[in-house]
Amino acid sequence: RKADIGLIGLAVMGQNLVLNMNDRGYSVAVHNRTVSKMTDFLQGPAADRSILGAETLEELVEHLSSPRKIMIMVKAGETVDTYIERLLPLLEKGDIIIDGGNSHYPDTERRTTLLESKGLFYIGTGVSGGEEGARRGPSIMPGGSSQAWPAVKTLFQKIAAKAADGTPCCDWVGTGGSGHYVKMVHNAIEYGDMQLISEAYHIMKNLLGMSCDEMARCFDSWNRGRLESYLIEITAAILRTRDEDGSPLVEKILDAAGQKGTGKWTVVDAAHLGVPVTLIAEAVFARSLSARTDERQRAAAILGDTAPALPDLNDSEKARILEDLEAAVYAAKITSYAQGFMLIREAAREYSWEIDYGAVAGMWRGGCIIRSAFLEDITAAFAENRELENLLQAPFFSGIMAETLPSWRRTALRAIEAGLPIPALSSALSFFEGYRSERLPANLLQAQRDYFGAHTYERVDRPRGEVFHTNWTGTGGDVASGTYNA
Ligand code: NBP
């Protein structure tokens, strides 16, 4: 019997996906560049299962039933192109190549066009959930050749996580690179969520003087409420973990954050599209600042360490500050997701994708790192109004914002007064205040632009599109600059 699907790349994600597929009744043919890793897998976790090894790509293709489906799970970049080049001569019209790695969406656009030009199909899919997700059910965000979706839909939805209502956390995102785009934004939102939680931890530790155990209990209680999420849950578990000497392990970990690129890609694309994803951008830059450990040491010696003295708070004062903090994190998180969906909407417009935003939120409800109770509310908001311009305008969320805003402001004030950095909490607050402002100071900005560069301005008392230039100094000319926006 031929295998249902082939998979190339037997690292942590590939191996676990293969076992997951096999658990659901699919036979899988596998290949890995380093053959010994494949042999170890076949003799270890894959022993006594309908999983076939292939030492060459020819052999892999031979093992597969038609139309052939081959999933590539390797390091993103050139390696994927190399595999595609090597597979093309071995495949027939109608066969499907699936890239499940974290590829950059323009690469997926390009590869989809290439395969379709040869009568083959291409799917670029985000897979989120790490090792555990891949094994038990990840969130899967596929896009590319729409004609290929029916051929993989059942398999993908069977191996995917299921939301609380039983819906698979996998649905067709759209054409071209849209699946990988949505995965990219998912990862960037993950950066934002992690940064917000880290800022809350920083405030708890430095402003309130809480111990790791106390903080763990606080995150546990948050996890029983509206902030219930995987990341809050693991934060509590991390804070409880002890090093060999019995002290909290987290305090021994160097404060230099790594990043693999999806956050950066998001910020670059958002700048390109003119979408203010401020919380995500701050989360990316907060990692960059953290990584400059040596420079921060030197700066701390000159500029003074910002750690404040612990105030003498009684229990009720402390509880009130924590209540505000929880509300602030929640409000900032809503704002971050609103920004993320603003970006996906703008990208869909720019790159001609038809994306169902409710379905995207639905796919993130289970399996992935940002899974949370709150994604149910986002799914519901888009279900209620498919044309929703922005999450912050949905009645459910606008109500929460009104209720939490005072707590958010108080939290930001306390942190700023104590000299604690809160880039995500504070920038999202400023974004929110700007977003809900009928009038911003950009009138002055336009005047400045016209003053020094004759860039022209529009007037509030004249129709949009009509432009004016003032000879501000009396010595400038009457020639205006072009009115285009970059
Ligand atoms: P890695 O991203 O570490 O990639 C390892 C795989 O790539 C191995 O099979 C390795 O083969 C192969 N590979 C490399 Br590296 N260079 C190669 C080359 N020049 N030619 C052929 N094969 C090459 O594995 P992973 O962590 O399982 O992730 C796989 C994909 O899934 C990545 O795109 C990743 O970004 C994405 N992803 C990862 C996670 C996660 O939590 N780890 C989550 C979601 C998505 P070898 O065995 O011969 O070295």
Residues whose N, C-alpha, C, O or C-beta is under 5 A from the ligand:
A	BS01	NBP	G9 L10 A11 V12 M13 G14 R33 T34 K37 M73 V74 K75 A76 T79 G100 G101 N102 V127 S128 G130 E131
